[in-house]
Amino acid sequence: MNEQVEAVARLWEAHLRAKFPARLRSAELDEMDMVMLDADIAGCVSTWLRSRGNLDDQRRSVLTLCVADLARVLPTLVGHHERMYYGRLHAMAVATLNMPQ
């Protein structure tokens, strides 16, 4: 595994241990369902890790949209835990998209 994949894998492990921010359960921010945003990114990243750095075009498109959605909602998050939780998702999504196929 190269260093970038290992870095995403470490973020993924931290994400799996993290509790979902309670305030964001069933919440929509800027018309974004925060649970679905988490699930969409997590699904793409876990697939990418299982396939050792490969992501199909459909998941790549989903992840690209998720990064744009995160850019809109990140500034609206309150509290350290919310910012850390979604900041980690953002870091994983961007790293996954920026990795050469």
N, C-alpha and C positions, 0 to 999 in steps of 0.2 A: 504494500500500500504506500502511495507517495504521501508526502507531508500534507498536502492540501486535503486529501481524502481522510487522513488521520485527524486533521483539525476538525473537519465536519463530523467525523465519528465521535470525537470528544464532545462537541456541542450537542450532538444527538443524544448521547448518554446523559448529559446534564438535563436535557429537555425531558427525557423519559422520567427522570427523578423529580422534576419540578411539578408543583401543584398548579393547576389552572387557576388564574386569578378569579376569585369568587365574584367580584363585581361584574365580571364580563360574561358570566354564564347567562345565556338567553339574552345577551345584550347586542345591540346594533350600534355601531359608531360610524357616522358618515355613511349610513345605509349598508354597512358591512356587518354580516353575522360573524361575530368574533370566534365562535366555536368552529364554524365552517372554515374560516380562514386558517385557523390552527390545523384543522384536519386536512385541508387541501395541501398545505405546505408539508405537514408531517408525512402524508402519503407519498408525495413526490420525493422527499428527501430519503425516506426509508427505502423506496424502490431504487433510487440512485445508489445508495450504499450497498444494497443487496446485489445490484448488478455491477458493482465495482467501478462506478463512475460513468455509467451509461444511462441515458434518459431518452425515452422515445419522444417524438415530436409533440404528441398530445400533452404529455406531462410537462414538457418544456414550455408549452404555451400556457398551461395552467399556472405554472410557477412564475412565469413572466407577469401574468395578470396579478398574481398574489403579491409580488414585489411592489407593483404599482399601487395596489390597495393598501399595503402596509405603509408605504410612503405617505399616504393620506391620513392614516389613523395613528401612526406613531406619535405625532405631536399632541394628540388629544388624550393620550394615556396619562393616568395619574398614579402616583405611588411608584416606589422603587420596584416592587415585584412585577407590576404590569409592564413597566418599561424593560425590565430584564427579560421577562418571559417572551415578549414579542420582539425585543431586540435580538434575542438569540435566534428566533425563527427567521428574522430578516437576514442575519449573518449566514445562516445555513442556506437559505434560498439563494442569496447572491453568490455565495461560494459555489454552490451547485451549478448555477447558470453560467458562471465564468470559467468553469472547468472545461478544457477542450474535450471533445468527444472522441 
